[in-house]
């Protein structure tokens, strides 16, 4: 009940803040509703009316927003009257507002000061330091695959390139004709990912065999698959496979360091100006 009242007060307070202006009602900005001492002008809800909306829809939306405001205002007035002397509610409300302000400020610092570029050297260094945390929990396969319309021009020549592993020609052809492919050095997939490469993919887990190539036709498309390398469960995960996760971890650390350092700098500055006094420490 206490939390419910808190949410009501905070939400309604934000609404009333925008509606408590000292604007006067005019012909272009009419008064829409009034509850006790609170007034709702058209300008208070104008921003919620989509541009280009039809007249009848606009009228209906204004009516709905006005009725919503009336009910919210009634509930707010009632809640404030009931809990106006409740110190717990007041403290929770203030704590929540403070947390929102701090969160907004931290987002601003991150947006304006965080360097989000993670170099390959930094990624590799962290990977080497923490590699025991990146052990595979299932087998992983480096594959080469291509999905090509069966009527694609030059598909016979592609097949010859595929058989002799001519990567340059394979990649050149796929870039022009394939509807899906991966032939580079970093094509690491789990068995589930392999059998779900595409909605019509005909490959099954039984097709996943080391050093084996498979070709199948399904729904007028030729599917080519070759298992190039296997990393078994318990092996160190390939760097490329965990690169995305590594970047998230490193960025999270940077964010924490940025906020921590900024707070410390602010603290030191105010302390030097004698604007912070910790009487517990002063008394020691």
C-alpha positions, 0 to 999 in steps of 0.5 A: 500500500505504501509503495502504491501510494508512492508511485501515485504521488510521483506519477501524478506529481509529474503530470500536475507539474506540467499542468500547474502553469500560470497561463491564462485560458484564451480562445486558442488555448481553452480551459478543458477541465478544473478540479479543485484548484487545478486547471487543465489547459489545451496547451498542457496536452497539445504535445500528445496530439499527433500531427496530421490527425483527423479532426474527429480523432483529435476531438476524441483524443482530447476528450480521453486525455482530459478525462484521464487528467481529471481522474488522475488529479482527483486521485492525487488530491486524495492521496496527498491529503491522506499521506501528507503527514506520512514521513515514510511516503515523503522520504521515499518520494524524495529518495526516488526523485534523487535516484532519478536525478542521479541516474539522469546525470550519470547517463549524461556523463556516459553519453558525453565523456565515455570512450566507447571504442575498444581496441583489438589490443585491449580486447586481446589483453583482457581475453588472455587475462580472463581466458579461464572464464571463457571455457565452452559449455558445448561444442563449437564449430568453425564452418563455411556455408553458402545459400545460393538460388539454384538458378543463379548464374555461374553456380557450376563454377562456384561449385568447383571453387567450393570443392577446392576451397578457393576462398577468394573466389567463393567469397567473391561469388557469394557477395554477388549471388548468395542469399546468405553466407559465411566463409571467413576465418571467424564463422563459429557456430553452435549446433543449434545455430547451424541448423537454424541459419535460415528458416528453410535450412535443410541441415540437421545435426547429423550433418555436422561432422568434422572435415565433412562437406554437405550440399542439399537442395531445398525450396529452389536453393542450394545449401553448402556446408563445410565443417572446418574446425571443432572446439570441444566443450571445455576448450577455450572459446575463440576470441571472435566468438566471445568478442561481443561479451568482452566488449560489454564487460570492458564498457561496463568497467569503463562506465564504473570507473568514469562515474567513480572518478568523477564523483571523487574529483567532485568530492575533492574539489568541494573538500578543498573549498571547505564545502564538505564537512564530515563531523564524524571524521573531524571528531576523531 
